[in-house]
Amino acid sequence: MIRAPYPTARFRRTRSSAPLRALVREHELSVNDLIWPVFVCEGRNERQAVASMPGVERRSVDLIVAVAREAAELGIPAICLFPNTDASLKTEACEEAWNPDNLTNRAIRAIRDAGVEIAVMTDIALDPYNALGHDGIVRDGRIVNDETVEALVRMALAQARAGADILGPSDMMDGRIGAIRAALEADGHQDVAIMSYAAKFASAFYGPFRDAVGASGALKGDKKTYQIDPANRNEALACVGRDLSEGADMVMVKPGLPYLDIARAVKDCFGAPTYAYQVSGEYAMIEAAAANGWIDGERVMIESLVAFRRAGCDGVLTYFAPRVARALAG
């Protein structure tokens, strides 16, 4: 970039008024960049606050339909469903994960039956259904890869048959994208997209999410044998490349703000549709600081999401989605 020396060049000229700042703004945040993660629980007309995520609730299937309508009216293109499975249904074999009538699949069908024009994304991992709290099946204290992949394929097919538009494998098992893609093709679901959690790190930022889906108390040990070491950039890029080669349509980096360098590298290296998840810990920190008056919560909310766009993300999964959509509209 060539610039004349000062005072011929004054960077403050284009910062001097709101219209000039708008003209030279490099990145814009739009409602089209948002995916709203929502939590599903049993019951009817049931709302349950998530204590570690102020303002976030679990909702029963009938209210999830209302959430989908709200999102569509706000212009949000997609919601992502996460179930809070009753403890009595959790087993070490995780059979509830592919039950056609589990919470997620009932919610998908309810949204479809209501005719809501919105993309429905799902989560593919076993932790909401696992008595041991892991994303995969545990044998003798080890998370077994290939047996888990077989279970994930069953889970993916059940969600596709229920009417999901986007499947989000978040388990980080090796080979699961190729196996899921092949199964979808064979079962006639060629148009179902896969957004792979391709670069998911073994992060400490997930705690409130595990509270929301009821996995915190069940988890035995940690997830470091299948999620990426937070120190590893090259490994993350290798995982993204593998998942794209196996048939992922979109890829995700998780967590978000602490890993913007990974998002930028993914976009630069592969040019594929790239997303990030502004995870529960990020959301909770912003909300807690705002509640204490330490930051301007609304401004930080928007600024944090602009950072994702600047880093190359095509969109963001964020619990702020409805608030951001209203702020952008008004």
C-alpha positions in Angstrom: 0.0 0.0 0.0 1.4 3.3 -1.1 0.6 6.5 0.9 1.8 10.0 0.6 3.7 11.3 3.6 2.1 13.5 6.3 0.7 16.1 6.0 -0.4 15.3 2.4 -1.9 12.1 3.7 -4.0 12.4 6.9 -5.7 9.2 7.9 -8.1 11.3 10.1 -9.7 12.9 7.1 -11.8 9.8 6.3 -12.6 9.4 10.0 -14.0 12.9 10.4 -17.7 12.2 10.1 -20.1 9.3 10.2 -20.8 9.4 6.4 -17.1 9.3 5.6 -16.5 6.5 8.0 -19.3 4.5 6.3 -17.9 5.1 2.9 -14.5 3.6 3.7 -15.7 0.9 6.1 -14.0 -2.4 5.0 -16.3 -4.9 6.6 -20.1 -4.9 7.4 -22.1 -7.1 9.7 -25.5 -8.2 8.3 -28.3 -10.3 9.7 -27.5 -12.7 6.9 -24.3 -13.5 8.8 -26.1 -15.0 11.9 -27.0 -18.5 13.0 -28.9 -18.7 16.3 -28.1 -21.7 18.6 -31.2 -22.7 20.6 -31.7 -25.3 23.3 -34.6 -27.8 23.3 -36.1 -29.4 26.4 -39.0 -31.7 27.2 -42.5 -30.5 28.2 -45.0 -28.1 26.8 -44.9 -24.4 27.1 -41.7 -25.0 29.1 -39.0 -22.4 29.5 -35.9 -23.1 31.6 -33.3 -20.4 32.3 -29.6 -21.4 31.9 -28.0 -19.9 35.0 -24.5 -19.6 33.5 -25.8 -17.9 30.3 -28.0 -14.9 31.3 -30.8 -14.3 28.9 -30.6 -17.8 27.3 -33.3 -20.4 27.9 -34.1 -24.0 27.1 -37.5 -24.3 25.4 -39.9 -27.1 24.7 -40.6 -28.2 21.2 -43.8 -26.1 20.8 -41.8 -22.9 21.9 -38.9 -23.8 19.5 -41.4 -23.4 16.7 -42.1 -19.8 18.0 -38.3 -19.3 18.2 -38.0 -20.3 14.5 -40.8 -17.9 13.5 -39.1 -15.1 15.5 -35.8 -15.8 13.8 -37.4 -15.9 10.3 -39.2 -12.6 11.0 -35.9 -11.0 12.1 -34.3 -12.2 8.9 -31.9 -14.7 10.6 -31.3 -17.4 8.0 -30.7 -20.3 10.3 -31.2 -21.7 13.8 -29.1 -24.6 15.3 -30.8 -27.1 17.6 -29.2 -28.5 20.8 -31.1 -30.9 23.0 -31.2 -31.2 26.8 -31.9 -34.9 27.0 -33.5 -36.3 30.1 -30.9 -38.2 32.2 -33.1 -41.4 32.1 -32.5 -41.6 28.3 -28.7 -41.3 28.5 -26.8 -44.6 28.1 -23.2 -45.6 27.3 -24.4 -46.9 23.9 -26.1 -43.5 23.1 -29.1 -45.1 21.3 -31.3 -42.0 21.9 -29.0 -40.1 19.5 -30.6 -41.7 16.4 -34.2 -42.2 17.9 -36.5 -40.6 15.2 -38.5 -39.2 18.1 -35.8 -37.7 20.2 -35.9 -34.0 21.1 -34.0 -32.7 18.1 -35.9 -34.7 15.5 -39.3 -33.7 17.0 -38.2 -30.1 16.9 -37.1 -30.3 13.3 -40.4 -31.9 12.2 -42.4 -29.4 14.2 -40.7 -26.5 12.5 -41.2 -28.1 9.1 -44.9 -28.9 9.8 -45.4 -25.2 10.8 -44.1 -24.1 7.4 -41.5 -21.8 8.9 -39.1 -20.6 6.1 -35.8 -21.0 7.8 -32.8 -23.3 7.6 -32.6 -25.8 10.4 -29.1 -26.8 11.5 -28.4 -29.7 13.9 -25.6 -30.9 16.1 -24.0 -34.3 15.5 -22.2 -35.6 18.6 -23.0 -38.1 21.3 -22.5 -36.0 24.4 -26.2 -35.0 24.9 -27.1 -38.7 24.9 -24.0 -40.2 26.6 -24.2 -41.4 30.2 -20.4 -40.6 30.4 -20.7 -37.1 28.8 -18.4 -37.7 25.9 -18.9 -36.9 22.2 -18.0 -40.5 21.4 -18.6 -44.0 22.7 -16.3 -45.0 25.6 -14.8 -48.4 25.9 -12.5 -49.3 28.8 -11.9 -45.6 29.4 -11.1 -44.8 25.8 -13.2 -42.9 23.2 -13.4 -45.3 20.3 -13.3 -43.7 16.9 -14.8 -46.1 14.3 -17.7 -47.4 16.5 -18.5 -43.7 17.2 -18.5 -42.9 13.5 -21.1 -45.7 12.9 -23.3 -44.1 15.6 -22.9 -40.6 14.1 -24.0 -41.9 10.7 -27.2 -43.3 12.2 -27.7 -40.0 14.0 -27.1 -38.0 10.8 -29.6 -40.1 8.8 -32.3 -39.7 11.4 -31.8 -35.9 11.4 -31.8 -35.7 7.6 -35.0 -37.8 7.4 -36.6 -35.5 9.9 -36.0 -32.5 7.6 -32.7 -30.9 8.7 -31.0 -28.6 6.2 -27.5 -28.5 7.7 -25.8 -31.1 9.7 -23.1 -30.0 12.1 -20.8 -32.8 13.1 -19.0 -31.5 16.2 -17.5 -34.7 17.6 -14.0 -34.5 16.0 -13.8 -38.2 15.3 -11.5 -39.1 12.3 -13.3 -40.0 9.1 -16.8 -39.0 10.2 -17.4 -36.4 7.4 -16.7 -38.9 4.6 -18.9 -41.6 6.3 -21.8 -39.2 6.8 -21.6 -37.8 3.3 -21.6 -41.3 1.7 -24.6 -42.3 3.9 -26.6 -39.2 2.9 -25.9 -39.8 -0.8 -27.0 -43.4 -0.5 -30.2 -42.5 1.4 -31.3 -39.8 -1.1 -30.3 -36.8 0.9 -27.9 -35.2 -1.6 -29.1 -31.7 -0.8 -28.4 -31.8 2.9 -25.4 -29.7 3.7 -22.6 -30.5 6.1 -21.1 -27.7 8.2 -18.2 -29.5 9.8 -16.8 -28.4 13.2 -13.5 -29.0 11.5 -11.3 -27.0 13.9 -12.8 -27.6 17.3 -10.3 -27.1 20.1 -10.1 -28.6 23.6 -11.1 -25.3 25.1 -12.1 -24.2 28.6 -14.7 -21.8 27.0 -17.4 -24.5 26.7 -18.5 -24.8 30.4 -21.9 -22.9 30.2 -22.9 -24.8 27.1 -22.4 -28.1 28.9 -24.7 -26.8 31.6 -27.3 -25.9 29.0 -27.4 -29.4 27.5 -27.0 -31.2 30.8 -23.6 -32.8 30.1 -21.5 -31.1 32.8 -22.2 -33.5 35.6 -21.9 -36.6 33.4 -18.5 -35.9 31.9 -15.8 -38.2 33.1 -12.3 -37.0 32.3 -11.7 -34.5 29.5 -11.9 -34.3 25.7 -8.3 -33.8 24.9 -7.9 -37.1 23.0 -10.2 -36.0 20.2 -10.4 -32.2 20.3 -7.5 -30.1 19.0 -4.8 -28.8 21.4 -5.3 -25.0 21.7 -1.6 -24.5 20.8 -1.9 -26.2 17.4 -2.5 -24.1 14.3 -1.1 -26.5 11.6 -3.1 -29.4 13.0 -6.2 -27.4 12.8 -5.6 -26.5 9.1 -4.9 -30.2 8.4 -8.2 -31.1 9.9 -10.1 -28.5 7.9 -8.4 -29.7 4.7 -9.3 -33.3 5.4 -13.0 -32.5 6.1 -13.3 -30.5 2.9 -11.8 -33.4 1.0 -14.3 -35.8 2.5 -17.3 -33.7 1.5 -17.9 -30.9 4.0 -19.7 -28.0 2.3 -18.8 -25.5 5.1 -16.3 -25.5 7.9 -16.3 -24.1 11.4 -13.8 -22.9 13.9 -14.7 -23.3 17.6 -14.3 -21.3 19.9 -14.5 -18.0 18.2 -12.8 -14.8 19.4 -9.7 -16.5 21.0 -9.2 -18.3 17.6 -9.6 -15.6 15.0 -6.1 -16.3 13.7 -7.3 -19.8 12.8 -10.4 -18.5 11.1 -8.3 -16.1 9.0 -5.9 -18.9 8.1 -8.7 -21.3 7.1 -10.3 -18.7 4.8 -7.0 -17.7 3.3 -5.8 -21.4 2.8 -9.0 -22.9 1.5 -11.5 -20.2 0.5 -14.4 -22.4 1.6 -17.4 -21.0 3.4 -16.0 -20.4 6.9 -17.9 -20.0 10.1 -17.0 -19.6 13.8 -19.0 -20.3 17.0 -19.0 -17.5 19.5 -19.3 -20.1 22.3 -21.0 -20.0 25.6 -18.0 -18.9 27.6 -17.5 -15.9 25.3 -21.1 -15.0 25.6 -21.1 -15.4 29.4 -18.1 -13.2 29.8 -19.6 -10.3 27.8 -22.9 -10.6 29.6 -21.2 -10.7 33.1 -19.0 -7.7 32.4 -22.0 -5.7 31.0 -24.1 -6.6 34.0 -21.4 -5.2 36.3 -21.2 -2.0 34.3 -17.6 -2.7 33.2 -18.3 -2.6 29.5 -21.0 -1.3 27.1 -22.6 -4.7 26.4 -24.4 -3.7 23.2 -21.4 -2.1 21.6 -19.1 -4.9 22.6 -21.7 -7.4 21.2 -21.6 -5.8 17.8 -17.8 -5.2 17.9 -17.1 -8.8 18.7 -19.2 -10.0 15.7 -17.5 -7.5 13.3 -14.2 -9.0 14.4 -15.4 -12.4 13.0 -16.2 -10.8 9.7 -12.8 -9.0 9.6 -11.1 -12.3 10.2 -12.7 -13.8 7.1 -15.8 -15.6 8.6 -18.8 -15.8 6.3 -21.1 -16.2 9.4 -21.2 -16.7 13.1 -23.1 -19.0 15.5 -24.0 -16.6 18.3 -26.5 -16.5 21.2 -26.6 -12.8 20.5 -28.3 -13.4 17.2 -31.8 -12.0 17.9 -30.5 -9.0 19.7 -28.0 -8.3 16.9 -30.7 -8.6 14.3 -32.9 -6.1 16.1 -29.9 -3.7 16.6 -29.1 -3.9 12.9 -32.7 -3.3 12.0 -33.2 -0.3 14.2 
